[in-house]
Every structure is written in structure tokens, then in C-alpha cells.
Amino acid sequence: MGFNDSRVKKYIDALTNSFKMAYSINHDNNTKAVAIGRYPEDRYDGYGTNGTGNPWFLATMGLGEYYCIAQKTSKRNYSELVESQFQMVIYHSDRTGHLSEQFNRNNGIMQGARDLTWSYSSFLTAMMRCDLAK
């Protein structure tokens, strides 16, 4: 099964639609970007399991990386989707190079583990996959 298989596309559509509904940050977003978390019913807020889950930088970048790979193997142009996923992550970073584990589902402020290695690696991996790193 490839990235452009109809079942994968249906999954991506279901995933993005569920997170569009789950996070108010996605309602107020004027781009095509979708902040993605671990799963819509997540209770881990970066500090404990009594709250509500948030978007994760690594999952949000993972969606951008998917669009890059899908674009390379199809005739569809995903450039706007790729760009908006990167812009969302940059916008919700502290804009000095730091990425935490999560960003708040309502206000977009970083929270959880500070300087999470996986957040950085997902950004770099997506850059390489999208041929943005030279």
C-alpha cells in the first residue's frame, strides 16, 4: 500500500477532520494547516493525564512530511498543504529555535517537555523529505 492508496488518503482525511474538530486552534486557523496530536481523546497535556491532549509538533510535522511524500508519487500538488504545516509549526514555536513537546490546543503556546528532541528531528526529517535541506 502506497502513500497515494485510496485507503491511506481516507485515513488522512479522517485524521485531519477529527483534529480539525478537536482543537479550537484549528478552527481559528486561516490556512490549510491542521495541528495534529496523538489521538483526539488524548488526556495527556504535557504535565499529566487529568487534562486534555494537545497538538504535538512531531505529529503536525508528520502530516507535512506525508504530503511531501505523496506529492512525489502523484500528480497532485500538495505544496500549499506542505507549506502551511511548516508555517504552523514555526508560528507556534518560540521563534528562537525552541520546540517543546506540544502546543496548546486553544492558544497555541508551547507546553510539555521543553526542547523535545523528537520535535526537532521531525522538523528536520520533514525538511529533508521535502527537499528543503541542502
N, C-alpha and C positions, 0 to 999 in steps of 0.2 A: 504494500500500500504506500503510495507516494504522497507528497505534500499537497498535490492538487486532486487527489482522490475525492470523490463527492462525499464520502463518509467523513473524511478529515475536515473538509470545508463545512459540513453540517455541524461537526463538533466545535469548530472555531466560532461559527455563528452562534451556537447555543452558549458557549463560554462567554463570548463578548456580550451577548444580550443579558445574561444573568448578572454580570458585573455592572453593566450599564444601570440596571435596576437596583443593585445592592448598594452602590456608593453614590452619595449625592455629588461628590466631586466629578463624577461622570455626567451628571445632569447639567451642571453649570459650565461644562466644557464646550467651547465654540469650535473645537477641532474634531477630527475623526478619531482621535486617540481614545483608548479605553484603558483605564487603570485596572490592573488585574491583581487579584490576591490569590491566596492558596486555594480557597473554595468559598462560595458565598456565605455559608453558615459558620465560618470560622469564628471562634471566640477569643483567640489569642491576639491581643492588641499591642504586643511588643513588650509588655510588662507582666501580664498574667492572663489567665483564661476566664476571667469574670467579665470581660468587656466584649467588644465587637471587633472582628478582624478588619484589617485594612489592606489597601493595595501594597504589594511588595515591589520594590524596584526590579528585582530579578525576574519576577513573573511578567511585569509590564514590558521589560526589555525582551523577554522571551517571545512575546507576541510580535514585537517588531522584528525579531530575528526570523520568526516563522514567515512573515510577509516577504522578507528578503529572499529566503529560500524558495518560496512559492513563486515569486516573480521570475527567478532564474529558470524555472522549469515550466513556465506557462507563457501564454501570450498576454495575460492580464497585467496591467500596470498597477503595482501596489505602492508606487513612490510616495504618494500623499499619505498613505497609511504608515509607511515606514518612518517618514519624516515626523509625523505627528506623535508617534510613540517615543522617538528620541526627544522631541521637544517637551513632552510631558515629563519625562524623567529629569531632564535638565531644569525645567521650571520648578519642580518640587525638590530638587537638591538644594543645598545651601548656597549654590553658585560659586563656591570657592574650592570645589573639588571633593567635597564630602558627600557620601551617600550612606544613609542609615539602612536599617532593615526594611522599614515600612514608611509610608507617608499616610497621614490621617485621612480617613475616608470622607470627612466633611470639610476640613480646612486645608488639607494638603501639606501640613507641616510635618517634617520628619520626626519619627519616633521609633522606639525599639532600639536594638543593638546599634551603637554608633560605629560608623566606618566598617560595615559588614563586608568582608572580603568577597562574598558571593555577589553582592550588589555590584561591586566594581568589575568582577570577572564577567558578569552577564552583560554589562555595558561594553566591555572590550570585545567579548566574543561576538556580540551583535555588530559592532563596528567592523570587525574582520569579515564576518559573514556577508555584510552589506558592501564590502569593498570600500569602506570609509577609512580604513587604517592603511597607511602606505609604509 
